[in-house]
Amino acid sequence: KHLMRRAKLLREQQAALAKAGEKIDPLSVAASSSKPPRCRIGWLRNSPMLGATLAHIAGKSLAMQWKTAQRLAAVAGGRLFYELLQFQQIAVESMDGQLIVRLLNLPDKMLNLAAVFFITVLSSFHLSLKAENIAGEFLKRFYDMSATLIEGIASCGDGPYDLIARWLHTPSDGLPCELDFRSMLAFMIGQC
């Protein structure tokens, strides 16, 4: 479905370019460019205020009872945690590990995937040795949150690892990223 939509948009783009008298293949332009690709989030890395604001937004969105907001908070938390130092500092304060663990028990598979993604990133993250990261208060909050997430995913279900075992043994239900989901679950068993 998504690939058909992408192909349709590409055909429309090619038709518009042909109508304008140009014929540009987007893949060949990217491959033949002599300039190295630019960082797309460089502007975000250079703004500590935006990183802190995004961490606050992720924490508030996670606490909402709106599945879309919770999914975005978990995915943004996982992605921005390793990209932005300021996000790390505020996220361990604003994001509640118990709320992430609760997302695992909801029937929405995409929400489960977002929660597993966040747990996988946070539990496997190695902090760099910077002044901001070696403060005792930050380290305590970081490792407490990590422990909450790892213990939470292990204890979901009727017994230890029950939920993970059920997810690993259920047949694929059409998620485009089912293999990634199963791989992250196997990784989390190793983390526990």
Secondary structure as a PSIPRED ss2 file (coil, helix, strand):
# PSIPRED VFORMAT (PSIPRED V4.0)

   1 K C   1.000  0.000  0.000
   2 H H   0.000  1.000  0.000
   3 L H   0.000  1.000  0.000
   4 M H   0.000  1.000  0.000
   5 R H   0.000  1.000  0.000
   6 R H   0.000  1.000  0.000
   7 A H   0.000  1.000  0.000
   8 K H   0.000  1.000  0.000
   9 L H   0.000  1.000  0.000
  10 L H   0.000  1.000  0.000
  11 R H   0.000  1.000  0.000
  12 E H   0.000  1.000  0.000
  13 Q H   0.000  1.000  0.000
  14 Q H   0.000  1.000  0.000
  15 A H   0.000  1.000  0.000
  16 A H   0.000  1.000  0.000
  17 L H   0.000  1.000  0.000
  18 A H   0.000  1.000  0.000
  19 K H   0.000  1.000  0.000
  20 A C   1.000  0.000  0.000
  21 G C   1.000  0.000  0.000
  22 E C   1.000  0.000  0.000
  23 K C   1.000  0.000  0.000
  24 I C   1.000  0.000  0.000
  25 D C   1.000  0.000  0.000
  26 P H   0.000  1.000  0.000
  27 L H   0.000  1.000  0.000
  28 S H   0.000  1.000  0.000
  29 V H   0.000  1.000  0.000
  30 A H   0.000  1.000  0.000
  31 A H   0.000  1.000  0.000
  32 S H   0.000  1.000  0.000
  33 S C   1.000  0.000  0.000
  34 S C   1.000  0.000  0.000
  35 K C   1.000  0.000  0.000
  36 P C   1.000  0.000  0.000
  37 P C   1.000  0.000  0.000
  38 R C   1.000  0.000  0.000
  39 C C   1.000  0.000  0.000
  40 R C   1.000  0.000  0.000
  41 I C   1.000  0.000  0.000
  42 G H   0.000  1.000  0.000
  43 W H   0.000  1.000  0.000
  44 L H   0.000  1.000  0.000
  45 R H   0.000  1.000  0.000
  46 N C   1.000  0.000  0.000
  47 S C   1.000  0.000  0.000
  48 P H   0.000  1.000  0.000
  49 M H   0.000  1.000  0.000
  50 L H   0.000  1.000  0.000
  51 G H   0.000  1.000  0.000
  52 A H   0.000  1.000  0.000
  53 T H   0.000  1.000  0.000
  54 L H   0.000  1.000  0.000
  55 A H   0.000  1.000  0.000
  56 H H   0.000  1.000  0.000
  57 I H   0.000  1.000  0.000
  58 A H   0.000  1.000  0.000
  59 G H   0.000  1.000  0.000
  60 K H   0.000  1.000  0.000
  61 S H   0.000  1.000  0.000
  62 L H   0.000  1.000  0.000
  63 A H   0.000  1.000  0.000
  64 M C   1.000  0.000  0.000
  65 Q C   1.000  0.000  0.000
  66 W C   1.000  0.000  0.000
  67 K H   0.000  1.000  0.000
  68 T H   0.000  1.000  0.000
  69 A H   0.000  1.000  0.000
  70 Q H   0.000  1.000  0.000
  71 R H   0.000  1.000  0.000
  72 L H   0.000  1.000  0.000
  73 A H   0.000  1.000  0.000
  74 A H   0.000  1.000  0.000
  75 V H   0.000  1.000  0.000
  76 A H   0.000  1.000  0.000
  77 G H   0.000  1.000  0.000
  78 G H   0.000  1.000  0.000
  79 R H   0.000  1.000  0.000
  80 L H   0.000  1.000  0.000
  81 F H   0.000  1.000  0.000
  82 Y H   0.000  1.000  0.000
  83 E H   0.000  1.000  0.000
  84 L C   1.000  0.000  0.000
  85 L H   0.000  1.000  0.000
  86 Q H   0.000  1.000  0.000
  87 F H   0.000  1.000  0.000
  88 Q H   0.000  1.000  0.000
  89 Q H   0.000  1.000  0.000
  90 I H   0.000  1.000  0.000
  91 A H   0.000  1.000  0.000
  92 V H   0.000  1.000  0.000
  93 E H   0.000  1.000  0.000
  94 S H   0.000  1.000  0.000
  95 M C   1.000  0.000  0.000
  96 D C   1.000  0.000  0.000
  97 G H   0.000  1.000  0.000
  98 Q H   0.000  1.000  0.000
  99 L H   0.000  1.000  0.000
 100 I H   0.000  1.000  0.000
 101 V H   0.000  1.000  0.000
 102 R H   0.000  1.000  0.000
 103 L H   0.000  1.000  0.000
 104 L C   1.000  0.000  0.000
 105 N C   1.000  0.000  0.000
 106 L C   1.000  0.000  0.000
 107 P C   1.000  0.000  0.000
 108 D C   1.000  0.000  0.000
 109 K H   0.000  1.000  0.000
 110 M H   0.000  1.000  0.000
 111 L H   0.000  1.000  0.000
 112 N H   0.000  1.000  0.000
 113 L H   0.000  1.000  0.000
 114 A H   0.000  1.000  0.000
 115 A H   0.000  1.000  0.000
 116 V H   0.000  1.000  0.000
 117 F H   0.000  1.000  0.000
 118 F H   0.000  1.000  0.000
 119 I H   0.000  1.000  0.000
 120 T H   0.000  1.000  0.000
 121 V H   0.000  1.000  0.000
 122 L H   0.000  1.000  0.000
 123 S H   0.000  1.000  0.000
 124 S H   0.000  1.000  0.000
 125 F C   1.000  0.000  0.000
 126 H C   1.000  0.000  0.000
 127 L C   1.000  0.000  0.000
 128 S C   1.000  0.000  0.000
 129 L C   1.000  0.000  0.000
 130 K C   1.000  0.000  0.000
 131 A C   1.000  0.000  0.000
 132 E C   1.000  0.000  0.000
 133 N C   1.000  0.000  0.000
 134 I C   1.000  0.000  0.000
 135 A C   1.000  0.000  0.000
 136 G H   0.000  1.000  0.000
 137 E H   0.000  1.000  0.000
 138 F H   0.000  1.000  0.000
 139 L H   0.000  1.000  0.000
 140 K H   0.000  1.000  0.000
 141 R H   0.000  1.000  0.000
 142 F H   0.000  1.000  0.000
 143 Y H   0.000  1.000  0.000
 144 D H   0.000  1.000  0.000
 145 M H   0.000  1.000  0.000
 146 S H   0.000  1.000  0.000
 147 A H   0.000  1.000  0.000
 148 T H   0.000  1.000  0.000
 149 L H   0.000  1.000  0.000
 150 I H   0.000  1.000  0.000
 151 E H   0.000  1.000  0.000
 152 G H   0.000  1.000  0.000
 153 I H   0.000  1.000  0.000
 154 A H   0.000  1.000  0.000
 155 S H   0.000  1.000  0.000
 156 C C   1.000  0.000  0.000
 157 G C   1.000  0.000  0.000
 158 D C   1.000  0.000  0.000
 159 G C   1.000  0.000  0.000
 160 P C   1.000  0.000  0.000
 161 Y C   1.000  0.000  0.000
 162 D H   0.000  1.000  0.000
 163 L H   0.000  1.000  0.000
 164 I H   0.000  1.000  0.000
 165 A H   0.000  1.000  0.000
 166 R H   0.000  1.000  0.000
 167 W H   0.000  1.000  0.000
 168 L H   0.000  1.000  0.000
 169 H H   0.000  1.000  0.000
 170 T C   1.000  0.000  0.000
 171 P C   1.000  0.000  0.000
 172 S C   1.000  0.000  0.000
 173 D C   1.000  0.000  0.000
 174 G C   1.000  0.000  0.000
 175 L C   1.000  0.000  0.000
 176 P C   1.000  0.000  0.000
 177 C C   1.000  0.000  0.000
 178 E H   0.000  1.000  0.000
 179 L H   0.000  1.000  0.000
 180 D H   0.000  1.000  0.000
 181 F H   0.000  1.000  0.000
 182 R H   0.000  1.000  0.000
 183 S H   0.000  1.000  0.000
 184 M H   0.000  1.000  0.000
 185 L H   0.000  1.000  0.000
 186 A H   0.000  1.000  0.000
 187 F H   0.000  1.000  0.000
 188 M H   0.000  1.000  0.000
 189 I H   0.000  1.000  0.000
 190 G H   0.000  1.000  0.000
 191 Q H   0.000  1.000  0.000
 192 C C   1.000  0.000  0.000
